[in-house]
Amino acid sequence: MKKQLLALALVLSGFVPTFGQQASTISKSEKDMDRIELCKKNYATLFGGEALTGQGTDPEMMDMLQKYIFGEVFRTGELDLKTREMITCVTLATMQTLPQLKVHAAAALNVGVTPVELREAIYQCAPFIGFPKTLNALSTVNDVFKEHGIPLPLEKQGTVNEENRHEKGAEVQDFLYPGGISKVMEGMPGDMGEDVERFLTEFCFGDIYTRGGLDLKTRELLGYCILTTIEAESQLRSHLLGNLKAGNSKETVTAAVIQCMPYIGFPSAIKALKIIKEVSQRQPETKDNIVRLSKITVDPAQLDAYNAFLKEEIEASMRLEPGVLSLYATSEKEHPNKVTILEIYADQEAYKSHIQTPHFQKYKQGTLKMVQELELVDSNPLIPGLKIK
């Protein structure tokens, strides 16, 4: 039976060549292709084989499937091929359709997903689907790595330890989901709801969300696809808001759900799409950026300590807060204790959120006696909307 399933997966997806090609979004010329042309192009890029061959025991089903997925779904939204294949892989891992996961894991490598990124995408499943299913998926993906000559184990990506996993997890959790699940867990027998809260903070957000290999936006987007697959309606609502805070647009989340659709079916996908529509109708449009220069004079005797606080704060802000568009710090060559920081925030809400974060408060309180002068200069960009490379 296992051999039959694997054979079916290979028929569905074809031979997978050596990985390493670069992923990209669908270009305008590709959007103008008819679905048969685009299907053949995407299929060859992903799997190195030929689509719509009319071969096999069910050529009609293969014809419908390939045109629909690779000729239509793959042109919907602005997701690049790397993101599409990571979404497909976590969806298949969640469903435990392991033969198909094996083929799509190889396709993910072929369009530029790194081994670490793919491994982290599977790790991201653990808080949502549990360890047994995650381990099954990891075993499948590791088989693909071995077949491609990728040495195992991959390099470690953990960033927390026993002493700080709760603190670091709480930083991410409080940013994405202020208040957590404390109200939901209130009144549990034996006060064991407090244990559940702690497990969520330390394992889900501390051990998993702080790992390297994937940024916060990607982790939240993949999480939403996993929740879509298991139809976790309550969590879909909260995680949509988490996606928006992480920096994913409503359009990106919508395209991600549609990417899941051929694998999970219309009912599950439409349930998630309705939630996006309902929540989106209550979300205000984003406001103009806030641009500010912070001019700081630091006590020269405490400059090294100040710079350490500043480095930690800026790195945490840029990693955890999509609404913080830039924090660029400089010091004068002749007077290194005179520091200027270019601060750009997506809007007023992003700025208010930033100054309430644990990492900013740590910086503020830690440097209070180090700062001799502080001047805040609100500014207007001369070229609004210009992105800093």
N, C-alpha and C positions, 0 to 999 in steps of 0.2 A: 504493500500500500504506500509506504514512504517513497519507494522508487517511482511509483505512478504519479504521486503528487509532485515530486521534483521534476519529472519529465514534463508534466503539464506546465509548471512554472517556466521551464526553459522554452517551451513552445510559445508561451505568452510573451516572453521578453527577448528571446534570442541570445546569441553569443555576446559576451561582454569582453571588449578588448582591454589593453593596458590603460590604466587610468592616468589622468593628468591634464586633460583638456580644460580650458577655462569656461566657466559658466557665464551666461549672460541672459538678460531679459529678452523677450521677443521684440525684434526690431519692427519698424513700420512696414518694411517690405514683407517681412514674414507674416505680419497681421493681415496683409493684403492677399496672401496666398490662399488658395482654396484649401479646404480641410484635408484633402488627400495629399496634396503637395507637402503641407506642413507636417502631417502625420509621418510621412516617409522621412522627412528631414530630421524631426525630433527623435524618431525611433533609431535612426542610424547614429545620431550623436550619442544617445544614451546607451544603446546596446550593441552597436556595430553590426547589426543585422539588417535585413530587409523586411519592411512591413508589407502587409496586404498581399501576401504571396499566394493566397488561395489554397495553401497546403494544409495538411493535418486532417484530423477526423471531424473537426467542427469549424470549417473555414468561414462560415457565415457569422458565427459568434466572434471569431477573431477579427473579422472585418469590421463589425459594429464596434467592438471594444477598442480597437486601435484608432479608428477614426475619431471616436468620441473622446478618448483620453488624450492622445497625442496631437490630434488635429483641432480639437475644440477647447477642452479644459486647459490645455497648456498655453493657450493664447489669452486666457481670461485673467485680467489683473496684471500687475507689474512685478510679479515674483520672478527671480532669476532661476535658472535650472538647478543650481545648488540648493536653494531653499525649497524648491518643489520636491526634490528627491529626499531631502531630510524630512519633510512633512510626510511624504509617502512612506518612508522607513519607519517613523514613529507610529504611523497609522497601522501599518502591517504588524509591527511589534505588539501594539495594543490588541489587535485582533488575533494574534498568535498564528497568522498565516505565514509560517516560517519559510516554506519553499519560495514564496514570492518575495519575502524579505531578503533572502539570500541573493536573488537576482537583482533586486533594486539597490541593495547595499553596494554591489559591484558597479551598478550604473551610477550611483552617487559618487564613488571614487572616480569614475570616468569623466564626470563633469566638474571635477575640481574640489569636491568635499574632501578634506584631509582625514586621515585615519582618526586623529584626535577629535575632530568635529563630529564624525560619525559615531565614535564611541560615546562622546558626551551627549549626543542626541538620544542614545539608548539609555544612558544613565538617567537622563531627564524623565524617563518614563516611570522610574521606580516609585516615587511618592504617589503616583496616580494609579498604577496597576499592580503594585506589589512586587516583591522580590522574585517569586518563582517565574512569572512571565518575563520579567526583565532579564533574569539569568538565561532563560531559553533564547531570548533575542540576542543577548551578548554572545552566547555560544555560536549562534548562526553567523553573526557578524565576524566573530573571530575566525571562523572557518574561511570566510572570504579574505580576511587579512592574510591568513596562512597561504592561501592559493595565490595571492599576489606577492608573496615573499616579504611581507611586512613583519618585522620582528615583534614578538610579544614577550612580556607585556609592554604596552605603550607607556610613554613618559607620564609621570604622575601630574595631576592637575589640581589636587587639593590645596586650598590656601588657608585652612583653619586648623586649630589644634583643640585639645580637650579644654584648655583654659578659655579660648575666645570664641568657640563655635556658637555659643548662645548669643554673645554680643554681636558678632558679625551677621548671624542669621536674623537677629532682631532688626538690624539696620536695613536689610533688604526687605523684610516683611513689613516693617513700619512704613517704608517708602511706598511699597506697592499696595499694601492693604492695611491702612491705619485702623487699629482696633482689633485686627486679627479675627479669631473665632471665639473670643472670650465670652460673648453673649450666648453663642450657640452652646458652649460647654458649661454654662452656669447651671448649678443644681444637679450635676451628675452624681449618682450614688457614690459615697465614699470620697467625694471631691476628686474623683479620678479624671474629671474633665481638665483639671490643671495639668495632669500628666500628658494628656493629649495635646494641649496647647504647647507644652514644652517640647514634646516630640516633633511637632510641626515646625516650631521655630528652629530647633537644633538640627534635625535631620533634613527636612525639605529645604529650608532656606539657608541653614548653616552649612551642612555638608554638601548639598547639591547646587544650590543657586550661586554660591560663591566660587565655584570651581572655575578654572580657566578653560580655554578651548572654545567656548561660546559666549557671546555677550548676553546681557540681560534681555535685550529685545528679542533675540532669537530663542532664548529659553522660554520666555513668556508665550511667544507665538507657537512654539512646538507644544507647550503645555495646553494651549487652547485647542489645538488639533486633537490631542489625546482626550481631552474632556469632551470634545465633539463626538469622538468615536464611541465613548462609553455613555453618551447622552446624560452627562452630569449637569442637569439644568441649573441648579442653584449655583454651582461653582462656575458655570459658564458666564453667569451674570457678573459675578465678582471678578473673574479673570479677564473679562472684556475690559473692565475699568483698569485692571492691572496692566493689560497690554497697552492701553492708551497712556498710562503713566510711564511705562517703559519706553515709549516713543514710537510704537506701531500705530499707524493710522487706521481708521475704520475700514478704509479701502483694502489695506494690506490684510487685515484679519478676515475680511469677507473673501478675498481671493484665496486665502489659506483654507478656509472651510470648503470652498468650491473645489480646491485641489484634493480634498479628502473624499469628495462626493462619489467618484467612480468606485471607490473601494468600500465605502460604508453604506452606500445607497442614498436615495433622495430623502426618505423620512428623517433620518438622523441629521443629515446636513441642513435640511430646511428648518428643523427645530433650532439649530444653532444660528442660522441666518435670521430667523424671526427675532431672536434675542438681541442680535446685533442691531437690527432695525429699531427695536423698542428702546434700547439704551441710547442709541445714537440720536434719536429724536429729542432726547432730554439733555444732550451735551451741547454747551455753547460753542460758538466758533472761537478759534484761537485769536488772541490779541497780538498787538505789535511787540516786537522784541524790546527788552530792556537792555540798554547798553550803558556801562558805567566804568569809570576809571577810579580805582582805589589807590590813593597815594599815601604810602605808609613810611614813617620814619621809625626805625627799630633801634633800641638800645644796642650800641655796638658790642657791648660785653655779652649780650645774650643772642647775638645774630645766628649762631649755629643752631641753638635750640629753637629759635623762631622758624628758621628755614625748614627744620625737621617737621614741625607742626604744620607749616604751610604745605609742604610736599604731600604729607599724608592726607590733608584735607582736600587738596585739589585732585589727587588721584582717586579718592573715594567719590568725590562729586562727579567727575567725568565718567567714572565706571558705573555708578549707580543711578545717576539722575539724567535722563534724556533731555529734560527741560533746561539743564545747564549746557548751553551751546559752546561756551568757551570760558576758561579761566586761564589766562596766559600771564605768568608772572615774570617780571624783569627787575634787575637792580642796576643802578648807575655804576659805571666802571670806576669812577673816582670816589664814589661814596656808596659802597655795597650795602650799607644799612638803609639806603633810600630805595624802597621797593614800590613798583607800580604794577597793578594787576588789571588787565583788561577783562571785564566780566560781561558776558552776554547771556541773557536768559530768554527763553522762548516767549514768556509773558509774565504778567504780574503774579499769576498763580504759581508759576514755576519758581519765581524768586521767593515768594512767601514759604513755599514748601522747602526750598533750599535752606533757609535760615533756621528752620525748625529741626533739621536732620541731626542725628547724634554726632556725625563727624564734623559738621560745622560748629555745633555747640562745644565740642571738645577743643577745636581750634580757637574759638572765641575765648573760652574760659582759660585755656592754657597759655594764651599769649597776651592776656589782659595787661599784665605788668611789664611786658616786653615792649609794647608799642608806646612811643613817645608822642607821635602826632599821627592823625588820621584825617585825610581829606577825601570826601566822596564827590566825584564830578560826574553828574548825569550827562549823557552825551546823545547826539543824534547821528546815526550812520549816514554818511554822504551817499552811499550806494545801498539802499535798503534791500535786504534779501540776499546780498552777496554772501556766499559761504566761504568760510576760512578753510583752505585746503589742509 
